[in-house]
Amino acid sequence: VVNTFSLCAAREDCLRRAGFHDIFKQVKQEENRRALSLLPALLTELDVKAPASRWELILRGVFAGNIFDLGAAASAALFENQGASASAFAQTRDKLLPRPWVIDDMDRILQRVVPSATSKPYHKAVLFVDNAGSDVVLGMLPLARELARLGTKVILAANEVPSINDITAAELGPLVMEAGKHDAAIREALQDGRLRVMSSGNDLPVIDLRKISPALASASQDADLIVLEGMGRSIESNLYASFKCDSWKLGMIKHPEVATCLGGRLYDCVCKYDTALG
């Protein structure tokens, strides 16, 4: 069967047979370091906002971070021109394509998560992260931090094996620990177990959730939120997947073919919120 999974698997198999096991390792290390240096200022910016504005800025940051993807030709060219600098991240976040996006449930997500008299925090969230650098550090880590601050237990699930510039669990663990040295909220969430990193067991830029690691499957039994981030995980392989818990599919469209398929634009955003089945 020729599909997204088989094509990605064939590409990775060819690279690994040729001896290319982590072709963007140095780039990932450099971008992680650069993004970490920008994180404290970003968190300070977020913390002075009112809850509704803070949450919207966090979600916009997820899309802004996700544009730096070396697995897509358009965004790879953008990365080469701009890099993952503070100005590039801020400009991307502020200049996302105007709403409504091709799939736009932003307002529904905000209504669910912004603290109010009628809303209650999620119990446990599993966040499937995508790229190294600004994507995970400036996009997904602030999201995980904000959920944890509300009392939600958060699992950051990353690949077991390198693929393109996707971050691995082995890389993400020390990265989050390093972030905790400079931010009390992250440090406290790590210390009391509200925030942790786990391997998804995955080795591709897309993901089949039927094949996640047994440890993650066990830890996710009582999750009431799944967040799938990135074009591969959220759009190309799980956009129409249904779950017994709430799910957010968050990603930026960086392939023109995907934009055409969805009736959207290049760099359009997918912000899909599905409530639990049943």
C-alpha positions as CSV (number, residue, x, y, z in Angstrom):
1,V,0.0,0.0,0.0
2,V,1.4,3.4,-1.0
3,N,0.5,6.1,1.5
4,T,2.1,8.7,3.7
5,F,3.4,6.1,6.2
6,S,4.9,3.8,3.6
7,L,6.6,6.6,1.7
8,C,8.1,8.1,4.8
9,A,9.2,4.7,6.0
10,A,10.8,3.9,2.6
11,R,12.7,7.2,2.7
12,E,14.0,6.7,6.2
13,D,15.0,3.1,5.4
14,C,17.0,4.3,2.4
15,L,18.8,6.9,4.5
16,R,19.6,4.6,7.3
17,R,20.9,1.8,5.0
18,A,23.2,4.5,3.5
19,G,24.5,5.3,6.9
20,F,22.5,8.5,7.5
21,H,21.0,8.1,10.9
22,D,20.6,11.6,12.2
23,I,21.4,14.0,9.3
24,F,20.3,17.2,11.1
25,K,21.9,16.4,14.5
26,Q,24.2,19.4,14.5
27,V,21.4,21.8,13.2
28,K,19.1,20.5,15.9
29,Q,21.7,21.1,18.6
30,E,22.4,24.7,17.4
31,E,18.7,25.5,17.1
32,N,17.9,24.1,20.5
33,R,20.6,26.2,22.0
34,R,19.4,29.3,20.2
35,A,15.7,28.8,21.1
36,L,16.6,28.2,24.7
37,S,18.3,31.6,24.9
38,L,15.0,33.2,23.6
39,L,12.7,31.3,25.9
40,P,12.9,33.4,29.1
41,A,12.0,36.6,27.3
42,L,9.1,34.8,25.6
43,L,7.7,33.5,28.9
44,T,8.0,36.9,30.5
45,E,6.0,38.4,27.5
46,L,3.3,35.7,28.0
47,D,3.1,36.0,31.7
48,V,2.1,39.7,31.7
49,K,-0.9,39.0,29.4
50,A,-4.5,38.4,30.6
51,P,-5.4,34.7,30.4
52,A,-7.4,34.9,27.2
53,S,-4.7,36.9,25.4
54,R,-2.0,34.7,26.8
55,W,-3.6,31.5,25.6
56,E,-4.2,32.9,22.1
57,L,-0.5,34.0,21.9
58,I,0.6,30.6,23.1
59,L,-1.4,28.9,20.3
60,R,-0.2,31.3,17.7
61,G,3.3,30.5,18.9
62,V,2.8,26.9,18.2
63,F,2.1,27.7,14.6
64,A,5.0,30.2,14.4
65,G,7.4,27.6,15.8
66,N,6.1,24.9,13.5
67,I,7.1,26.8,10.3
68,F,10.8,25.9,10.9
69,D,10.6,22.5,9.4
70,L,13.5,21.1,7.4
71,G,11.3,18.3,6.0
72,A,9.3,20.7,3.8
73,A,11.0,22.5,0.9
74,A,9.2,25.8,1.4
75,S,9.9,26.1,5.1
76,A,13.5,24.8,4.7
77,A,14.2,27.7,2.3
78,L,12.6,30.1,4.8
79,F,14.8,28.6,7.6
80,E,17.9,29.1,5.5
81,N,17.0,32.7,4.8
82,Q,15.9,33.7,8.3
83,G,17.0,31.1,10.9
84,A,15.2,30.7,14.2
85,S,15.9,34.1,15.6
86,A,13.8,36.1,18.1
87,S,12.8,38.4,15.3
88,A,11.9,35.6,12.9
89,F,9.7,33.9,15.5
90,A,8.0,37.1,16.5
91,Q,7.4,38.2,12.9
92,T,6.0,34.8,12.0
93,R,3.7,34.7,15.0
94,D,2.4,38.2,14.3
95,K,2.1,37.7,10.5
96,L,0.3,34.3,10.4
97,L,-2.2,34.2,7.6
98,P,-5.4,36.0,8.6
99,R,-8.2,34.1,10.2
100,P,-10.4,32.2,9.5
101,W,-7.7,29.5,8.7
102,V,-8.5,26.5,6.6
103,I,-9.6,24.7,9.8
104,D,-10.1,27.1,12.6
105,D,-11.4,26.0,16.0
106,M,-9.2,28.5,17.9
107,D,-12.2,30.2,19.6
108,R,-13.5,26.8,20.8
109,I,-10.2,25.9,22.3
110,L,-9.9,29.2,24.0
111,Q,-13.4,28.8,25.4
112,R,-12.4,25.4,26.8
113,V,-9.0,26.3,28.4
114,V,-9.3,29.9,29.5
115,P,-10.1,29.7,33.2
116,S,-13.7,30.6,34.1
117,A,-16.4,29.8,36.5
118,T,-17.7,27.0,34.2
119,S,-14.4,25.5,32.9
120,K,-12.2,23.1,34.7
121,P,-8.6,22.1,33.7
122,Y,-7.8,18.9,31.9
123,H,-6.6,16.1,34.1
124,K,-3.8,14.8,31.8
125,A,-2.6,15.9,28.4
126,V,-0.3,14.0,26.0
127,L,1.5,16.4,23.6
128,F,3.1,14.8,20.5
129,V,5.8,17.2,19.6
130,D,7.5,17.7,16.2
131,N,10.6,19.6,15.3
132,A,13.6,20.6,17.4
133,G,14.5,24.2,18.0
134,S,11.9,27.0,18.1
135,D,9.1,24.5,17.3
136,V,9.4,22.6,20.5
137,V,11.1,25.2,22.7
138,L,9.2,28.4,21.8
139,G,6.0,26.7,20.6
140,M,5.1,23.5,22.5
141,L,7.0,24.0,25.7
142,P,5.0,27.2,26.6
143,L,1.8,25.3,25.8
144,A,2.9,22.5,28.1
145,R,3.9,25.0,30.8
146,E,0.6,26.7,30.7
147,L,-1.4,23.5,31.0
148,A,0.8,22.4,33.9
149,R,0.3,25.7,35.7
150,L,-3.5,25.0,35.6
151,G,-2.8,21.7,37.3
152,T,-2.9,19.4,34.3
153,K,-0.4,16.5,34.2
154,V,1.5,16.9,30.9
155,I,3.5,14.3,28.9
156,L,5.7,15.6,26.1
157,A,5.9,12.6,23.7
158,A,8.8,12.7,21.2
159,N,10.2,10.3,18.7
160,E,12.4,7.4,19.8
161,V,14.5,7.5,16.6
162,P,15.7,10.6,14.7
163,S,13.8,11.5,11.6
164,I,14.5,14.7,9.6
165,N,14.8,17.5,12.2
166,D,12.2,16.0,14.6
167,I,13.3,16.1,18.2
168,T,13.9,12.8,20.0
169,A,12.9,12.0,23.6
170,A,16.6,11.5,24.4
171,E,17.2,15.1,23.2
172,L,14.1,16.6,24.7
173,G,14.5,15.4,28.2
174,P,17.8,17.4,28.9
175,L,16.4,20.3,26.9
176,V,13.4,20.6,29.2
177,M,15.6,20.2,32.3
178,E,17.8,23.0,31.0
179,A,14.7,25.2,30.5
180,G,13.7,24.5,34.0
181,K,16.9,26.0,35.3
182,H,15.7,29.4,34.0
183,D,11.9,29.2,34.7
184,A,10.3,28.4,38.1
185,A,7.0,27.1,36.6
186,I,8.8,24.5,34.4
187,R,11.2,23.5,37.2
188,E,8.3,23.0,39.7
189,A,6.3,21.0,37.2
190,L,9.2,18.7,36.6
191,Q,9.9,18.3,40.3
192,D,6.4,17.3,41.2
193,G,5.8,15.2,38.2
194,R,3.2,17.3,36.4
195,L,5.6,17.6,33.4
196,R,7.6,14.8,32.0
197,V,9.1,13.6,28.7
198,M,8.4,10.2,27.2
199,S,9.3,8.3,24.0
200,S,6.4,7.8,21.6
201,G,8.3,4.8,20.2
202,N,8.0,6.4,16.8
203,D,10.7,6.7,14.1
204,L,8.9,8.7,11.4
205,P,7.7,12.3,10.9
206,V,4.2,11.0,10.8
207,I,2.7,8.8,13.5
208,D,0.4,5.8,13.8
209,L,-1.0,6.0,17.3
210,R,-1.8,2.3,17.3
211,K,2.0,1.7,17.4
212,I,3.1,3.9,20.2
213,S,5.4,2.5,22.9
214,P,3.8,0.3,25.5
215,A,5.1,2.7,28.3
216,L,3.4,5.7,26.7
217,A,0.2,3.8,26.0
218,S,0.0,2.8,29.7
219,A,0.8,6.3,30.9
220,S,-1.9,7.8,28.6
221,Q,-4.8,5.6,29.9
222,D,-6.3,8.4,32.0
223,A,-5.5,11.3,29.5
224,D,-8.4,13.5,28.6
225,L,-6.5,15.5,26.0
226,I,-4.3,14.6,23.1
227,V,-2.4,17.3,21.2
228,L,-0.9,16.3,17.9
229,E,1.4,19.0,16.6
230,G,3.0,19.5,13.2
231,M,2.0,18.8,9.6
232,G,3.0,15.2,9.7
233,R,1.4,14.1,12.9
234,S,-1.7,16.3,13.0
235,I,-2.6,16.8,9.3
236,E,-1.0,14.2,7.1
237,S,-1.7,11.2,9.4
238,N,-4.3,12.0,12.0
239,L,-6.5,14.9,10.9
240,Y,-9.7,12.8,10.9
241,A,-8.8,10.4,13.7
242,S,-11.3,10.3,16.5
243,F,-10.5,9.6,20.2
244,K,-12.2,8.8,23.4
245,C,-10.8,12.0,24.8
246,D,-10.6,15.6,23.5
247,S,-8.0,16.2,20.8
248,W,-6.3,19.2,19.3
249,K,-4.6,18.9,15.9
250,L,-2.3,21.9,15.4
251,G,-0.1,22.4,12.4
252,M,1.0,24.7,9.6
253,I,0.6,23.7,6.0
254,K,4.0,23.7,4.4
255,H,3.4,21.5,1.3
256,P,1.4,23.1,-1.6
257,E,-0.1,19.6,-2.3
258,V,-1.5,19.5,1.2
259,A,-2.9,23.1,0.9
260,T,-4.6,22.1,-2.4
261,C,-6.1,18.9,-0.8
262,L,-7.6,20.9,2.1
263,G,-8.6,23.9,0.0
264,G,-6.3,26.2,1.9
265,R,-3.2,28.3,1.3
266,L,0.5,27.6,1.7
267,Y,1.3,28.5,5.4
268,D,-2.3,28.2,6.3
269,C,-3.0,26.9,9.8
270,V,-4.9,23.9,10.9
271,C,-6.4,24.4,14.4
272,K,-8.8,21.5,14.9
273,Y,-10.6,20.7,18.2
274,D,-12.5,17.5,18.5
275,T,-14.4,16.6,21.7
276,A,-14.3,13.1,23.1
277,L,-16.3,10.4,21.4
278,G,-19.4,9.4,23.2
